[in-house]
């Protein structure tokens, strides 16, 4: 049996014809843009994929083409409706025909696009991300952080070439009051597929150095809405929410509000607005300090004026008050002197009579006693005095003998002869073993001499050791 043989081109044509016959017309196709590029001729080439949502893996893949004349129209329509351009990661609903090309294989030729579907999908993703952040309890964490009184040390996440960053630096450096800020740039991609990863890496670096900064500013500036899609990602939002430093965002225009801005401590529209906000914090505190200084100066002036008036008034009243006080004291002293003079005279007169009476009586008693006792004393003198003297001498002699014996017994030299010793430490007599310790130098006195010795022991501090 003869086999039918086809060339590759012949078989490809047959496949293409079969596909065109099997899939006539156009089909509405739901897919995710995995890649998108526009060539120099204006044609748009896409790679469309479908992913398993639970495992986030690609389960279908195909190429698609939008020819230049159609692409110009669809792009303008899509951007007008959604405020953003078609981009990677975006879900789209497109009307396409199935084509098979002998060189490029199976693909779709897109003829129309429904922007409403994309808007719904984007909003659904935003809603799901916000719900997830809320369920994890981190959605408001950064907004609840206290804001620094003087935010001078600022960590900035931005692209060094971004116009927004340049605007921010110009505003900060040339502020009218010449406030000084410490700005540290952490470079990151602000658009493109790697934006989320780049920004989160910068946030992680800042986290390691958190003590060196007062706050973080994420700056991007303007651009299409599709360029800002990365700032709706869960990863960036979760990192911002959990950062222990307040985060200020300036990553969009007036009409844009990203999830990153929603979770940040303060969301401002532009990098310039961020600079003005920080300068305003300094200005507010400056004005408060100036106001307090003015109030303090006014209060000090008021107190000084009050005290000056009080002193002047006191100086005017002092001579009069002093004169009145002196006059009053003179009157009091005069009254007191008059009273004391009279009292003293009466007291002396009263006691003079008592003294005269006592003197007369005392003289009589003494005279009578002398007259009656004189003879008796003379008679007793010859009889009793010699005997009394002899008895007194006898008693005194016995007492002296007793004292002599006692002194002999307690003589330290005699006590030492009995085997006792006196121990001195640093010239002082040692009376207790608790007064000495290991290493002390002691002097021991015996009845016939003295010697020096050092205390040694095992260091336990017990009395046995010291002995």
Buried (B, 14 or more C-beta within 10 A) or exposed (E): EEEEEEEEEEEBBEBBEEBEEEEEEBEEBEBBBBEBEEEEEBBBBBBBBBBEEEEEEEEEEBBBBBBEEBBEEBBEEBBEBBBBBBBBBBBBBBBBBBBBEEEEEEBBBBBBBBBEBBBEBBEEBBEEBBEBBEEEEBBEBBBEBEEBEEBBBBBBBBBEEBEBBBBBBEBBEEBEEEBEBEBEBBBBBBBEEEBBBBBBBBBEEBBEEEEEBBBBBBBBBBBBBBBBBBBBBBBBBBBBBBBEBBBBBBBBBEEBBBBBBBBBBBBBBBBBBBBBBBBEBBBEEEEEEEEEEEEEEEEEEEEEEEEEEEEEEEEEEEEEEEEEEEEEEEEEEEEEEEEEEEEEEEEEEEEEEEEEEEEEEEEEEEEEEEEEEEEEEEEEEEEEEEEEEEEEEEEEEEEEEEEEEEEEEEEEEEBBEEEEEBBBBEEEEBEEEEEBBBEBEBBBBEBEEEEEEEBEBEEEEEEEBBE
